[in-house]
Amino acid sequence: MNHYAGYTDYADESDRGPERTFAALPAAPGRGFAQTWWGRAWLGALEEAALDSAAVKAGRRLARGGGVGAVTVRPGRVTAVVRDPRGAAHRADVLVPELSEEQWVGFLDLAVEQAGHLAALLDGELPSHLIEDAAVRGIELLPGLGDLEPECDCDAWDHCGHTAALCHQVARLLDEDPFVLLLMRGRAQSAFLDELHLRSAASPDESATAEGADAAEAWAAAEILPPLPALPGIPEIPGKPPSFDAETAPVPEIDPVALRYLAVRTAVEAHRMLRQSLGAEPDTELTADQDAVRLADGTAPGAVVDRLAEESGRGREGLATAVRAWRVGGAAALAVLDEEWQVEDVALARARAALEAAWEEDERPSFRPVGNRWTVAAEGAELRLGREGRWWPYREEGGRWVPAGGADRDPATALTTARLGPEDQSYGGHLTDCQSPE
């Protein structure tokens, strides 16, 4: 008895042939059946074969509600007791055609032709190319139209809710172990793997027969081998994502414009992270608010900007101001925009000394200090002291204080930047609101 994936598997090599019984799976409300491509193909065969789509839906509800009992799998047949919503129990069977011996030989030959196929099978996966190649040779491992033949003691002549529920439960088993499908087609897992090993041993890879190198010589030569090539340089600009243009219409839940924009911004972020990993930029981890501002920096679609403005709590104007700060100084500039703190002790003494040294006494502007902000109200200019000791220039526009440029150690230089009009600033980046592409 083996335990795996949350259910119990009983193996039985009786006179009836190989057989496996899987304990009843728990209810799975809201669960999507068939996560693997072979599981989806199994359910696709059910949907094609059933004449009554209502029976398929009823079976799905029964399976989700835990109405399917232990499932027994043997060559050519799967069986389970299924209880309907009223509690009545019915034995349900689904018959599957077995492969002939000649077809099994052909399938095994295909499996050992490529090392990747063999490795995937041994790892519990069904390679799609192997199944496609087998189908070309007339070996249909996955069921097709008419391959799932129902039998139920409720006397339904076609697929009923009980056999459909069994098929949905089998899809869950197939997701966990594709060898269940091989057993239905006529081969137990142990027998199949034994034959696979025999064939792979009898057909060694050509590279295995080639003359090898002496291990001692290879080890001794390690010190004289040329060095590994240098890592490639950092790209100057981020890469461009592939085009999302397609002939088919997008599904209702997907906004192609927003998806394209997110792909572009993801490429920019990947470029930044690469520069960080190679030491070209300081390693910083963005908060959710900082990342929202980063995403809004660029020609973001209007709907994207609206969502970012709402989720960040900044509003549209506030987000535009935050984007300006991000462009001139990243996360450090955002902190200066958002935080007002009291400058005290040594930091206050250094700030006053820097302000006194920056101008002659008769030229020094008339500052109104509040916290870390020194405002020249008559000029609509302001200096904000960052916690790192640099001065950030701000300018009043439309009743709001907005970043006017990058930080500087010299307060006089920073104030000159703040005094400049928007048309004169050239610190790299247009101070515009987030725009939607035409």
N, C-alpha and C positions, 0 to 999 in steps of 0.2 A: 504494500500500500504506500503510495507516494503522495506527499502534500506539496502543492505549489499553487501560486497565484490565487490563494484564497479558497480553493476547493479541493476535494479529495478524489484521487484517481485510483480505482481498483483494477489491476491487470489480471486477466484470466485467460490462460492458454488451455482451454478445455477441449472436449471433442467437437464443440461447435466452432472451433477456430479461435483466433485472437479476438479479444474483447476487452473494452475498457468502459468502466462505469464512473461517471463524474457525479459527485454529490450535488444536491440541489443548490443553486446559487441564490443568494439573498435578493430581495426586491431591490430594484434600481430605478426609483422614480425620477423621471426627467433625463435618464441616461440615454445617450446616443449609441445605438448598436453599431457594431462593425467598424472598428477603428483602423484596421489594416485593409490593404487593397484586396486581399484574398477573401476576407470576411465580407467586404462589400460586394464582391462578385457572387458570393454564396447567396446573399439576400437579393441581389439583382435577379438571380435565377428564380427565386421564389416569386418575386413581383411579376416576372414575365409569365410564369406558369399559372398563377392564380387568376381565375376568371373573375373573381369577386374581390375588388380592392378592399371592401369593408371587412372581409375575413382577415386580410393581412393586417389591417389596423387593429382589429380585435385581438389578434395574436400578439401584436406588439404590446398592447395594454396588459394582456395576461402575463407576458414574460417580464415586463417591468414591475408588475405587482407581485412577483414571486410565485406565480401559479404553476410553474413547471417544476416537476420533481426531478429525481436523479435521472441523468441521461446516460443511456447505454449505447455505445458505439461498437459496431462490428462490421466486417466487410459487407457492403451492400445495404446497410440498414442502420438507422438511428431510432431509438425508442425512448419514450418517457411517459409518465402519467401526468396529465395536465388537469388541473381543477379550474372550472369556470367560476365566475363571480358568485354563483349560487352554491358553490361547494361541491358540485357533482364532479366525480373523477372519471376521466376518459383515458384509455390507452391510445396514444398517438404514435404512429410510425411514419418515417419518411424513407423511401427506398432510393438508393443511388446505384447506377450501373457500375459494376466492377471493371477494371481494366483487364485485358487479356494478358497472358504471360508474354506474348510477343510485344505488347505495348509497354509492359514493365521493363523488358530488356532494353527497348529503345530509349525509355526515359532514363534508365540508369546510365546508358552510354552517353546521353547528352549531359548528365549531371557531372560526369568525370572529365568531360572535354575541357572545361575551364576551371581553373583553381578557385576562382571567385564563386562559382556556383557551388562547388564542394564545400568551401568554407562557410558560405551562408547557410546551407542545409545543416551542417554540423552545429551551427549557431542557432538553429531553430527558426530560420527564416526561409521564405519561398522567393527566390529571385524572379522578378517579373520577366526578365529576358529568357530564363529557362522555361517558364510556362509558355511564353509566346513561341519559342523555338519548337517546343514539344507539340503545340497546337498545329504548327505548320506541317509537322510530320504525321498528323492525324491522331495525336495522343492528347486527348482532352482531359486534363486533370481536374480543372474547375468545372462545375456543373453548368450545362447550358439549358436552353429551352426544352422542357419536357423531361429533364433528368431527375427532378425531384418529384417522385411519385408518392402521393399521400395515401395513408391508410389510417382510419380512425373508427373506433367502435360507436361513434355518434351517427354512423351510417351516412355521412356526407360523401357525395360522389366526387367532389373536388376538394381543394384545400379548404379547410375550415379554420376557425379560430384556434383549435387545439394544435393542428399540424403547423400552422403559421407561428404559434408561440414556440413550438419545438424548434423550428428553423431559426427563430431569433435567438433562442438560447444557444443553439449550436454556433451561431455567429460569434457569440461571446467566447465560447470555447476555442474556436478557430483563431481568434485574436491572440489568445495566450499560447496556443500550440498548433501550428499548421500541420503537424503529423497526424492530427485527428482526421484531416481530409485524406491523407494517404491511407489511413486505416479504412475509411469508408470505401475507398477505391480498391482495397484488397491487400494492403501491405501493412503489417504492424511495424511500429517504429524500430524495434530491435532487429527484425528481419531486414528491413530496408537499409539500415545503417551497416549491418554486417555485409550485405551485398555491395554496398557502396565502398566500404573499406577494401574488400577483395578486388574490386575492379580498379580502384585507384592504385593499389599495390601492384597489380598486374600491368598497369599502364603508367610507368614512371615518367616524370617530366624529363625532356631531353637534356635540360640543364643539369639534372642530377647525375647523368652518365658522363658529363664532361669532366676532363681532368681537373682536379682541384689544386689548391695551393697548400704548401706545407705550413702548418700552423706556426711552427717556431720561426720560419723565415718571415712570415707575415708580421709577427710580433716584433721581430728585430728591425724590420723595415719601417716601423711606425714612426721612428724618430727622424727619418730622412724624407718623409713625405712632405710635399709642399703644404704651406699653411692654407687654411680654409679661406675662401674669398671674403672680402669685406662685405658688410651689410649694405644693401642698396641705400642710396641717399633718400632724404625726406622729400617727397613731391612738393613742388613749390605751391601748388594749389590743390584743393580737394578734387577728387574724381567726380565725374558726372554719372548719375544713375542711368540705367537703360530706359528707353522710352516705354511708356505704358499704353501707347496707342494700340488699339486692337479693333478688329471688325465687329466683335460682339459687344453688346451693350453691357455696362456694369450692373452688378446686382444692386438692389435698392439701398442696402446698408453701406455701400462703399462710395466715397466721394473721391473720384479720380484726381481732381485738382488738389485736394488736401493731401492725398496719398503721395502725389508727385512732390509737393512741397516738403512733406516730412522726409521723403527719401533724400532730397537735396540737403536738408538740414542735418540729416544723419551722416551724410558724407562729410559735411563740414566738421561735425563733432568727432567723427572717426579720425579725420586729419589732425585735429587738436590733440586727441588722445595719443596718436602716434608720435607727435612731437613731444608730448610729455614723457612717454615711455623711453624715448631716445635722449632725454635730457635737454631738449630744445626749449621747453617751457616748464614752469613750475607745476608740480603735481597738485591739483586742487579738485575736490569733489563738490559738484554743484548741488545746491539745494533745489527743491521742486520749484520754488519761486524764481531762482536764478535761471533754471533751465527753461521756464516759461518765457522769460525775457530773451534768452538766447534763441529760442524757436521763433520769436516774433521779429528778430533782427533780419530783415530782408524783405523781399517782395512777397509777403505772406498774403494768401487769399483772404478776402474780407471775412468770410465765415470763420477761418482759422484765428484771425486776430480777435474777433468777437469772443470766441471761446476762451482764448488765452487771457483776454482782459477780464472776463468774468471769473475764471478759475483762480487767477492770481489775486483777485480782489482789488486791482489797481484802477479798473475802468479804462476806457479807451485812451483818454488823455494821459492818465498816469502811466499806462503801458508805453505810450510813445516817448514820454520823458525818460522812463527806465531804459528804453532801447538806446536813447542818446547817451545815457551814462554807460551802458554796456559797450557801446562802440568806442568810447574814449578810454575805458579802463577796465572792462570786464567786471568780475565779481567785486574787486576792490572799489571801483567807482559806484557800483550799486550800493555797497555798504555806506558810502559817504552820502549818497542820495537819501537813503532811508533812515540813517541813524543820526540822532542828535545827542551828544554826550558832553559831560562837564570836563573841561581841561583843567587839571589840578597839579599842584606840586611841581615836580621837575619838568613835566610836559608843558605846563603853563609858563614856566620861566623860560624855557627854550623858545616857545612860540613868541613871547614878548621880545626876546632878544633878536629873533629873526626879523620881526616887524620893524624894530628900531634900526637895525642895520641895513634894511632894504632901501630906505629913503633918508635924505637929509631932513632935518627937523621941520624946515619950512615947506617941504614938499610932501610930507607924509599925509596920506588921506585921512579923513575923519571917519574912523571905524566905530560901529556900534556892535560890541561883542555880546553874543548870546551863546553860551555853551561853546561848541567847537566852530561857531560861525561868526565871521567878522564881516559886517555888512557896510557898504558905502551907499547909503540909501539915496543920496542925491544923484548918483550915477547909475543906479539900478544894477550894481555889481556886488559880488560877494565872494569871499574866500572861505572855503571849508577845510579845516585841518583834519586829515586822515589819521587814523591811529598809528600809521607807519611813519608819521612826521612830515608828509608831503602836503602841499597846498593845492586844493582843487578849485578852479575858477567856475563861478556860477553867474548867470545873468538873468534878470527879470524879463519875462516875455509873457504878455497877456495875463499878468497877475500871478504867474507861476515862476518859481525859481527852477531853471533848467541848466544842465551842464554846458559849459562853454568851451571845454577843451580838456586836454590831459593834465595830469598833476605835475607840479614842479617843486623842487626844494626851495626855490627863491620866490617869496611871496610877491615881489614886484613883477616878476615875469608872469606869474599866474594872474595877477590883477590886470596886466596889460591884455592878456588873452580874454579876460572877462569883459573888458571895455570894448573889444572889437565887435562890430556888428556881425550878424550871421553870414552876410555875403562876403566878409573878409576872412572867415575862419577856414583854415586849410589843414586841419589835423588828421584828415583821413576819414571820410564818411560823411554823407549828406545828412543834415539834421532835418529829416522829414518824418512825417507820420508814417505808420505802417501802411503800405499801399497794396492794393489788389492788382494783379496783372491784368492788362487790357485784354 
